[in-house]
């Protein structure tokens, strides 16, 4: 799963060094990072690939929070992730629960 970070306007993304430190403390290693301005033009969307890969949707949400993603977004994602992990959602939504919006 891709770790998707949503940074809102007025909040600076974490530096790569800080991301590496936090991920290492949690037992992960950063493999790849891409960053682009959000469609609104006010924030940032960052996508990370880490090793090992998160095993569950809930673990992905935890990593997103750890890496500085918008807590409001991740509060909603917790509920979605719980449903995905329990198999309560159709296959289509299992692939689309963790999206970045403008």
N, C-alpha and C positions, 0 to 999 in steps of 0.2 A: 504494500500500500504506500502511496505517496503521502508524505507528511505535508499538509497544506497550511501555510501560515497567512493569516489575513491581518495586515497592519493598517489601522485606521489613521486618518489625518491627525497630525499632531503627535504621533508616536513614532519614534525612530526604530527601525529594525535592529535586532541584535547584531553585533559584529560576528564575522565568521569565527574569530577566536573565542568569543563568548559562547556561540553555538557549540563549538567543538568541546569546550569545557563542560557545559551542561549535559550534552549528549554522552560524553565519556563517563560522567558521574552516574548516569542512568544505564550504562552498559552498552552504548551504541557508538557507532562511528559514522561521521558524515562522509558519504560517497560522492554526492553531486548536489549542487544548489543552482536553482534558476530564480531570478528575481525580475519582476516587471511591475510597472505602475498599474494600479487597478483601473478598470474601465471608467470609473468616476473621475480619475485623474487626481484624487485626493489622498490615496493610500498606496499600499504595496501588496502584491501577491507574491509569495515566496513558496517554492516547492522544493522539498528536500527528499533525497533518497538516502536511506540509512541502512547500515548493517548492524545487527541482524534486522531483517524486516519485521515490523510489528506483526504479532500473531493474531491480534483481534482489532476490531474497530475501536473498542474502548481504549486499548493501548495506543492507538493512533491519536485519539483525542488527547490523551495525557501528554503525548509528545508534542502535539501542537500547542497546548498550553505552556509546556515547559519552554518551548522555543519562542514564546512571545505573541502567539496568536490572540486575537480579540476574545476576551473572556465571554462576552455576550454571545458570539458565534459558537464558541465551544460549549456553552451551557445548553444550547439547542442541540448541538452535535452529540452530547452525552446521551440524550434520549434516543436519538436516531441510532447511535452506535449500539446501545443496549438492544434495540429491536433487531438490528442487523445480526449481532452476535447470537441472539436467541433463535434466529431463523424465522422471525415473525413477519418478514417483508418479502415481497416477490423479488425474483432475480434482478429485474430491471432496477429496483431501488437499492439493492445491495451494491450495485455498481455506481449509483448516483447520490448516495447519502452525504458524501463529503465533497461538496462543491464550493468554489469561490465565486462570490457574486460581486457586482460593481459596488 
